[in-house]
Amino acid sequence: MHRNDIVRALEERQVVLMTYVSGGPRTVQPHAIVRKPDGTELLEAYQVRGYTETDSEHGWKSFEISRIETFELLSERFEPRRDFRPVSSSSGQVVAAVRVGAETAI
């Protein structure tokens, strides 16, 4: 389980190198963990480079945490993206989010 590493990456604003269910490596900026009503947890992240199954290498992506195969914290740090808006709704509850300034954005 990579959840503790994800929480650390959120707290420290660390860029992550990860692989996701049989795909190639991806470099992402983790922004939030969202828990769906069925208990499934998703990593909401902005992908800055690497493997993609779509036409867009860059952009917002959701990754089911249980399907992340490798997860490596890099020394590189990032600033939370201005277009990041953690939102809880009937489709999911934000349970952890990247730190914005001195507070956590939830």
PyMOL commands that set and color helices and strands:
alter all, ss='L'
color gray80, all
select helices_A, chain A and resi 3-12+65-67
alter helices_A, ss='H'
color red, helices_A
select strands_A, chain A and resi 14-20+25-35+41-50+59-64+68-77+93-97+99-100+103-104
alter strands_A, ss='S'
color yellow, strands_A
deselect
rebuild
show_as cartoon
